[in-house]
Amino acid sequence: MAWNEPGNNDKDPWNPDNNRNNGAGRPEGGREKETENDPWGRKPGGKDQSPPDLDEAFRKLMGMFGGKKSGNSGGSSNGGPGFADKLSGGLIAIVLIALLALWAATGVYQVDQQERGVVLRLGKYHSTVMPGLHWNPPLIDSVTKVNVTRVRSHDHKALMLTVDDAIVEVGVSVQYSVQEPKDFLLNVLNPEESLKQITESALRHVVGSSEMDQILTQGRELLASEVKIRIQDYSSAYGTGVLISKVNVENTQAPNQVQEAFDDVIKAKEDELRFRNEAESYANGVIPEARGRAQRIREEAEAYRSEIVARASGQADRFDRLYREYTKAPDVTRRRLYIETMEAVYKDVNKVVVDTQGGNNMMYLPLDQLMKQRAESSTGTGSTNSANIGALTDQVLDEIRKRQSATIRREGRN
C-alpha cells in the first residue's frame, strides 16, 4: 500500500500532524535544537529524517530581505501574519524597485552634436535640449531629435505662364536646413509638404511677372534669387522653422510640342549676341588705334608749329640785329653777308675759278667731272643732291656771265 493512499495519513512523511505526533514526549525545545544542526529539521545521523520545513525556510528567506521574524514558528496558526502575506509583500517590493529602476534607466538618452532634442511634457512643449547626455522621465516626457545641420533638398518642376502669355517649363531645386526645431515639429503638420506648396507659389509668382526671354536666356540667376527670397519670406510667415540656403534653377525650357521652334529662336539670339560681341571687339581694337594716330598727328603738328614759330622768331631777331649792324656800317655788313653767302654756297661743291681780268674769254668748265659726279650722286644719295648740284652750276654760270658783262662795261668806259 502506498504511503499517500487514503487511510494512511499517519504514514505521510509530509503531514505536519504526524510530525507533531512523532515529536510527542520530546522537550519543547528539542525540535529547535535539532534544527540548529539541520535547517530542514532532519535528525543528524538518523535514518528517520523528516522533510524540510517550508515555513521555516521561507521565514529565513524573508529575513534576508528585511522581513520581520515572527516569534511563533506556527505562523498563522497562532494568530500572526501568514507566510503567504509576508511573501507577497516582499515580492511586490522587489518588483516595484525593479520596475522603478527600469523606468529610470529608460529615461536616459543622448543628443548628438548635429541634433537638437525637442521635449514634450504630457504632450505640451517643455524645452529644447542641446547636444549631450540628458534624462527625462519616461511616459511623462517625450523627446524628438531633429538634425539641424543636414542640408535637405526639394525638387520642383511644373509648367507655368509668363507675363507675355507664353508657357514655359521650369524646374528648381531648393536646399534648406532646420533652423528652429520647435517650429519645425509643432507649428506645421507636414513641413516638407508645406515647403513644396510654398515653392510652387513663389515660383509661379516670379515666373508670372517675368518675360519668357528672361527666363529662357540670361534671367535665370535673377529668377533663382527672387524665388529664394520669396520662399524664405513665406516660410518665416508660416513658422515652419526652416532656413533656405540656396535655390538652383535646374532647367527652363519650352513645352515639348514647340521645343524645336524655341531652340531656333534661342540659337538666333545667341548668334545675334555673338555678332554684337565681335563687333564690339573690333570697335575696341580700331577705335584706340585711330585715337592713337590722331594723337600722334596732333602732336606732330604741334611740334611743327613750335618749330616754325621758333625759327621765324629766330630769323626775325637775327634780322633785327643784322639791321642794326647794317645801319652802323653798310659796306662792311654787305661785304660780310656776301662772303658768308658764298661760303655757304661753295662749301660742299667743286669750285671753278675763272680769270676774267686777263681778257681771256675762253673758259674751261670740267663738264665731264660734273656729269660723273651727277651720276654718282644719282646712284648714291638720290635725285635731291643732283638737283642741288645742277642749281649750283646754273648759279655759277649766271655769276660768271654777270661778271663778264660788268668787265666789258668797265672796259668800254675806260
Buried (B, 14 or more C-beta within 10 A) or exposed (E): EEEEEEEEEEEBEEBBEBBEEEBEEEEEEEBEEBBEEBEEBBEEEEEEBBBBBEBBBBBEEBEEEEBEEBEEBEBBEEEBEEBEEBBEBBEEEEEEEEEEEEEEEEBEBEBEEEBBBBBBEEEEEBBBBEEEEBEBEBEEBBBBBBEBEEEBEBEBEBEBEBEEEBEBBBBBBBBBBBBBBBBBBBBBEEBEEBBBEBBBEBBBBBBEEBBBBBBBBEBBEBBBEBBBBBBBEBBBEBBBBBBBBEBBBEEBBBEEEEEEEBEEBBEEBEEEEEEEEEEEEEEEEEEEEEEEEEEEEEEEEEEEEEEEEEEEEEEEEEEEEBEEEBEEEEEEBEEBEEEEEEEEBBEEBEEBEBEBEEEEEEEEEEEEEBEEBBEEBEEEEEEEBBEBBEEBBEEBEEEBEEEBEEBEEEEEEE
